[in-house]
Amino acid sequence: MGDLGFFGWIIIGLLAGALAGFFVPGRERMGCIGTMLVGIVGGFIGGFLWVNVLNQDEASGWLGALVIATIGAIIVLFVLRSMSRD
């Protein structure tokens, strides 16, 4: 997934964060930057799990990166929301 470049990761991160926010119930008010960061962190987490835990080859192309980053971003949002509840 390293062939996307810097701007590719920003776009994937923004899309993955937005998609994760759509799939995870509840509402986060983190803005565009926060959504992008959740997506980028989700991309790293999703990519790590995909390659190292599931023993799969790295995802190729934008669609594969988007799917894996979205799954990772969903995990990140669940963790963030579970930490913020009192």
N, C-alpha and C positions, 0 to 999 in steps of 0.2 A: 504494500500500500504506500510505499515511499515515493512512487513516481508521480504523484499528484502535484507536488510543488507547494509552496507556501500559500498562494492564493487559492489553490484547489482545496487545501485543508480548511481554509477559512470558509469557503462556500459549503463544503461538505459538513463542517461543524455547525454552521448556521442552520442548514437544512435538517441535519440530524437532531439538533436541539429542539427545533420547532416541531418536528415529527414526534419526538419523545414527549414533548409537552402535550401533544394532541392525544397520545395513547395513555399517558399516566393521568389518573383522575386527580382533581384538585387544581389549584391555581398558584403559580409562582409568579412573582413580580420581580423579575431579574433583568428585564430589558434585553436589547439586542446583543450587547456584549456578553451578558451572563448566559443567554441562550447559546451563543456561539461557543463560549468556553465549556459549557456542559456538553455540547456536541463534540468538541475536540477531545476533551477528557474521555468522553464515551467512546470515541474512535480508538484511543489508545487502549482503553480497558477492553473493548470489544475485540480489537485486533490481537491483544495478548491472549485473551481467552480462546479465540478462534484458532490461533496457531499453536499455543502451548498446552492448552487443556484439551481441546477437541482434536488436536493433531491434524489440522487441515492446512493446505497450502494457503499462502497469502491471497487475499481477494484481489482480483484484477479489475481495473476500470472503476469508473465513477459509481456505477450501480452497486457493485459488490462492496465498495468502501462505504457507500451511504447506508446500506442495509446493516453492515456490521457496526458502524458508528451509531446508528439509531438504536440498535439493541444495547450497546454499551451506554448510551445516553439515558435510556430507560432505566438501566441499573443505577446510574448516577443519580437520577431524579428520585428514585425510590429511597436511596440512601439519604439524600439531602432532606427529603420530606420526613423520613423517620427520625432524623436528628433534630428537626425544627419543631416537632410536636412536643407540647408540654404535658 
